[in-house]
């Protein structure tokens, strides 16, 4: 992927925009919230997205996917961000699919990846344990037994955990930082407790509690020797795609502000004619365009397997988080008091952006990570 989209990518993004605007506008999220939908998403819609190939973008063709790369998934994520779509795209089709593809045995790949690509199976990654993203701080323990492992610990902010069929749980197998492994666990396993969280943006996450959960050796994905590298590369892809989703939500919020400035009158004058508001809108536009370029670069570096892709991902996440914060704040202010009412959808964007900017690391986390990766 270059900094400029090619014809096929433009066609994919246009098709995604059309489908999402028709099948999953922001009003669909409002409906899920108002009806207190137990799933928190439309599973029929997810199956339709899978039929379009979105769930299999990162999955090789041998296992029922499209065999494309992170840049293509970023385009879908961006359009989902524009409509605030509630789907298991991130949890199942990005995080879990990529880990299984990188570390899984041939049997695991054959049994799981095609089911993920078809939308029949939802798998969620359980990595974080504290209030903030920190994949290095793993306390969940996996103690070896005669025929497998026993897991004990807790996991927080597990995306779509309450509807997941299976989990990939990250656990410590020893005292060294590199002693980390992944375990595939069925949602109905004895000793596993799943609690759904009510999130401010009306999307879905859960908390897991593992109390002497027993797993067999064949439920381990990969080995301790290759887990850290695969987890790092997968989280890079996830962070880049969540940044693309943040870009979509931020750009849509800005466009709604511009439209509001063109139609809202005050003292019989369009507020868009006020120079102060024009300057603020120009600042937002400039920051969004700059952030878009960095997001494209991050996705491109992952697509091309560049050695310093992690640096570009953290640069993009940090910059996009700051831009999203600016635009979401300004959007509410320019809409005025009505912007904070439930009647206006702009408030949905503020809430979703707040969650997106903290998912897989806030701006401070990625600024520090960028500095670390540069040797500072």
C-alpha positions in Angstrom: 0.0 0.0 0.0 1.3 3.4 -1.0 0.3 6.7 0.6 -2.2 7.0 -2.3 -4.9 4.3 -2.6 -4.9 2.3 -5.8 -8.0 1.7 -7.9 -8.8 -1.6 -6.2 -8.5 -0.1 -2.7 -10.7 2.8 -3.7 -13.3 0.4 -5.0 -13.2 -1.6 -1.8 -13.5 1.5 0.4 -16.4 2.8 -1.7 -18.2 -0.5 -1.5 -17.7 -0.7 2.2 -19.0 2.9 2.6 -22.1 2.1 0.7 -22.8 -1.1 2.5 -22.3 0.3 6.0 -24.3 3.5 5.3 -27.2 1.3 4.2 -27.0 -1.5 6.7 -25.3 -0.1 9.8 -25.7 3.7 10.2 -25.3 5.3 13.6 -29.0 4.8 14.1 -28.4 1.0 14.2 -26.1 1.5 17.2 -28.7 3.6 18.9 -31.3 0.8 18.3 -29.0 -1.8 19.8 -28.6 0.4 22.8 -32.3 1.3 23.3 -33.4 -2.3 22.9 -30.7 -3.4 25.3 -29.6 -6.0 22.8 -28.0 -8.9 24.7 -25.4 -9.4 22.0 -24.6 -5.7 21.6 -24.3 -6.3 17.9 -26.3 -7.6 14.9 -25.0 -11.1 14.2 -26.9 -11.2 10.9 -25.1 -8.1 9.8 -21.8 -9.7 10.8 -22.6 -12.7 8.7 -23.3 -10.4 5.7 -19.9 -8.7 6.3 -18.3 -12.1 6.4 -19.9 -13.0 3.1 -18.4 -9.9 1.6 -15.0 -11.3 2.6 -14.2 -8.7 5.4 -13.7 -11.3 8.1 -11.2 -13.1 6.0 -9.1 -10.2 4.7 -6.1 -11.2 6.8 -6.6 -15.0 6.4 -4.8 -16.9 3.7 -6.8 -18.2 0.8 -5.9 -21.8 1.8 -8.1 -21.3 4.8 -11.0 -19.6 3.2 -9.8 -16.0 3.4 -8.8 -13.3 0.8 -5.1 -13.3 1.6 -4.8 -9.6 1.7 -3.0 -7.4 4.2 -3.4 -4.9 7.0 -3.7 -2.0 4.6 -6.9 -3.5 3.2 -8.3 -4.2 6.7 -7.5 -0.6 7.6 -9.8 0.6 4.9 -12.7 -1.5 6.3 -11.9 -0.3 9.8 -12.0 3.3 8.7 -15.4 3.0 7.2 -16.7 1.1 10.3 -15.4 4.0 12.3 -17.4 6.5 10.3 -20.7 4.7 11.3 -19.5 3.5 14.8 -20.2 -0.1 13.8 -20.5 -2.7 16.5 -18.9 -5.8 15.1 -16.3 -8.5 16.1 -14.0 -7.4 13.3 -11.2 -6.4 15.7 -11.6 -9.2 18.2 -12.1 -12.1 15.8 -11.0 -11.2 12.3 -7.9 -9.2 13.2 -6.5 -10.2 16.6 -7.4 -13.8 16.8 -7.2 -14.7 13.2 -3.7 -13.2 12.9 -2.4 -15.0 16.0 -3.8 -18.4 14.9 -2.3 -17.9 11.4 1.1 -17.0 12.8 1.4 -19.5 15.6 -1.3 -22.2 15.1 -0.7 -25.8 14.0 -2.0 -26.9 10.7 -4.9 -28.6 12.4 -5.7 -25.4 14.4 -5.6 -23.3 11.3 -7.8 -25.7 9.3 -10.4 -26.0 12.2 -10.5 -22.3 13.1 -9.6 -19.9 10.4 -12.2 -20.9 7.8 -14.9 -20.6 10.5 -13.7 -17.1 11.5 -13.6 -16.1 7.8 -17.2 -17.3 7.3 -18.4 -15.4 10.4 -19.5 -18.7 12.1 -16.9 -18.5 14.9 -16.1 -15.6 17.1 -12.8 -15.8 19.0 -11.6 -13.0 21.4 -8.1 -12.3 22.6 -7.7 -11.9 26.4 -4.4 -10.0 27.1 -4.8 -6.9 29.3 -5.3 -7.2 33.0 -5.2 -3.7 34.4 -7.0 -0.5 33.7 -4.7 0.5 30.8 -3.2 -1.4 27.9 0.0 -3.1 29.0 0.7 -6.4 27.3 4.0 -6.7 29.1 2.3 -6.8 32.6 0.9 -10.4 32.5 0.0 -12.0 35.9 -2.3 -14.7 34.7 -0.4 -18.0 35.3 -0.4 -21.3 33.5 1.0 -24.1 35.6 2.1 -27.2 33.8 0.3 -30.5 34.7 0.8 -34.1 33.5 -1.4 -33.6 30.4 -1.6 -29.8 30.0 -1.9 -26.7 32.1 -4.0 -25.1 34.8 -4.8 -21.4 34.4 -5.5 -18.9 37.1 -6.0 -15.1 36.8 -8.1 -12.3 35.5 -8.4 -10.4 32.2 -9.9 -7.0 31.6 -11.3 -5.3 28.5 -11.7 -8.4 26.4 -13.4 -7.2 23.2 -16.7 -8.9 22.5 -15.9 -11.4 25.3 -19.5 -11.9 26.2 -20.4 -13.4 22.8 -17.1 -15.1 22.0 -17.2 -18.9 21.3 -13.6 -19.2 22.3 -10.8 -17.2 23.9 -7.1 -16.9 23.2 -5.7 -16.3 26.7 -2.2 -14.9 27.3 -0.6 -16.4 30.4 2.8 -16.7 32.1 4.4 -20.1 32.1 7.5 -19.1 34.0 9.3 -16.2 35.7 11.2 -14.7 32.8 9.5 -12.0 30.7 9.7 -14.3 27.6 7.8 -17.1 29.5 4.5 -16.3 27.9 2.1 -18.6 26.0 -1.3 -18.5 24.4 -4.1 -21.0 25.2 -7.3 -21.6 23.3 -10.2 -22.0 25.7 -13.9 -22.7 25.0 -16.3 -20.1 26.5 -18.2 -22.7 28.4 -15.0 -24.2 30.1 -15.4 -25.1 33.8 -13.8 -22.4 36.0 -14.1 -19.7 33.4 -16.3 -16.8 34.3 -17.3 -14.1 31.7 -18.9 -10.7 32.8 -20.1 -8.2 30.2 -19.1 -4.6 30.7 -21.4 -1.7 30.0 -19.2 0.7 28.1 -19.8 4.4 27.6 -19.7 4.1 23.8 -22.3 1.3 23.7 -19.8 -1.2 22.3 -18.8 -4.5 23.9 -16.1 -5.8 26.2 -15.9 -8.3 29.1 -13.9 -9.3 32.1 -12.7 -12.9 32.5 -11.9 -14.8 35.6 -10.0 -18.0 35.4 -10.2 -20.3 38.5 -8.3 -23.5 38.0 -9.2 -23.7 34.3 -7.6 -26.9 32.9 -6.5 -27.1 29.3 -4.8 -29.8 27.3 -1.4 -29.5 25.6 -3.1 -29.3 22.2 -4.9 -26.2 23.3 -1.7 -24.3 23.4 -1.0 -22.0 20.4 2.6 -21.8 19.5 5.4 -22.0 22.0 6.9 -19.7 24.6 9.8 -19.0 22.2 7.7 -17.5 19.5 4.7 -16.0 21.4 6.2 -12.6 22.2 7.1 -11.8 18.6 3.8 -12.9 17.2 1.8 -11.1 19.9 3.8 -7.9 19.2 3.2 -8.1 15.5 -0.5 -8.8 16.0 -0.9 -5.9 18.4 0.8 -3.7 15.8 -1.8 -4.6 13.3 -4.6 -4.2 15.8 -3.3 -0.7 16.9 -3.0 0.4 13.2 -6.5 -0.8 12.4 -8.0 0.8 15.5 -6.2 4.0 14.5 -7.8 3.8 11.1 -11.1 3.3 12.8 -10.4 6.4 14.9 -9.6 8.3 11.7 -13.0 7.3 10.3 -14.9 8.4 13.4 -12.9 11.7 13.6 -13.3 12.5 9.9 -17.1 11.8 10.1 -17.5 14.0 13.2 -15.6 16.8 11.4 -17.8 16.6 8.3 -20.9 16.7 10.4 -19.6 19.9 12.1 -18.9 21.5 8.7 -22.4 20.7 7.6 -23.8 22.1 10.8 -21.8 25.3 10.3 -23.4 25.7 6.9 -27.0 25.3 8.2 -27.1 26.7 11.8 -28.1 30.3 12.0 -27.6 32.7 14.9 -29.2 36.2 14.8 -30.2 35.4 11.2 -26.6 34.7 10.3 -25.0 31.4 9.4 -22.5 30.6 12.1 -20.2 29.2 9.4 -19.6 32.8 8.4 -17.9 33.6 11.7 -14.2 33.9 11.2 -13.3 32.4 14.6 -15.2 29.2 13.8 -13.7 29.1 10.3 -10.2 29.2 11.9 -11.0 26.4 14.3 -12.5 24.3 11.5 -9.4 24.9 9.4 -7.2 23.7 12.3 -9.2 20.5 12.6 -9.0 19.8 8.9 -5.3 20.3 8.8 -4.7 17.9 11.8 -7.0 15.3 10.2 -5.1 15.4 6.9 -1.8 15.1 8.6 -3.0 12.2 10.8 -4.4 10.5 7.7 -1.0 10.5 6.1 0.7 9.0 9.1 -2.0 6.3 9.5 -1.5 5.4 5.8 2.2 5.1 6.4 1.7 2.9 9.4 -0.5 0.5 7.5 1.9 0.6 4.5 4.8 -0.3 6.7 2.9 -3.3 8.1 1.8 -4.3 4.6 5.4 -4.3 3.4 6.8 -6.0 6.6 9.2 -3.2 7.3 11.5 -3.6 10.2 10.5 -0.4 11.8 6.7 -0.8 11.4 6.2 -0.7 15.1 7.6 2.8 15.3 5.2 4.0 12.6 2.3 2.4 14.3 3.0 4.1 17.6 3.6 7.4 15.8 0.3 7.1 14.1 -1.6 6.0 17.2 -0.2 8.8 19.3 -0.9 11.5 16.7 -4.3 10.2 15.7 -5.3 10.0 19.4 -4.4 13.7 19.9 -6.2 14.7 16.7 -9.3 12.7 17.7 -9.3 14.3 21.1 -9.2 17.8 19.6 -11.8 17.2 17.0 -14.3 15.5 19.3 -14.0 18.3 21.8 -14.4 21.0 19.2 -17.3 19.2 17.6 -19.3 19.2 20.8 -18.5 22.9 21.4 -19.4 24.0 17.9 -22.8 22.1 18.1 -23.4 23.9 21.4 -25.6 22.6 24.1 -27.7 20.4 21.8 -24.5 18.5 21.0 -24.6 16.9 24.5 -28.2 15.8 24.2 -29.1 12.3 23.1 -31.1 13.7 20.2 -27.9 14.6 18.3 -25.6 11.8 17.1 -22.5 13.9 17.5 -22.4 12.8 21.2 -22.1 9.2 20.1 -18.9 10.1 18.2 -17.4 11.8 21.3 -18.0 8.7 23.4 -16.7 6.2 20.8 -13.6 8.3 20.2 -12.9 8.3 23.9 -12.8 4.5 23.9 -10.9 4.2 20.7 -8.1 6.4 21.8 -7.5 4.2 24.8 -7.9 0.9 23.0 -4.4 -0.7 22.5 -2.7 2.2 24.2 -3.4 5.9 24.7 -1.3 8.7 23.3 1.1 8.7 26.3 1.6 4.9 26.0 2.5 5.2 22.3 4.7 8.2 22.7 6.8 6.3 25.3 6.8 3.2 23.1 8.0 5.3 20.1 10.8 6.7 22.2 11.7 3.3 23.4 11.8 1.9 19.9 14.1 4.7 18.9 16.5 3.9 21.7 15.8 6.9 24.0 
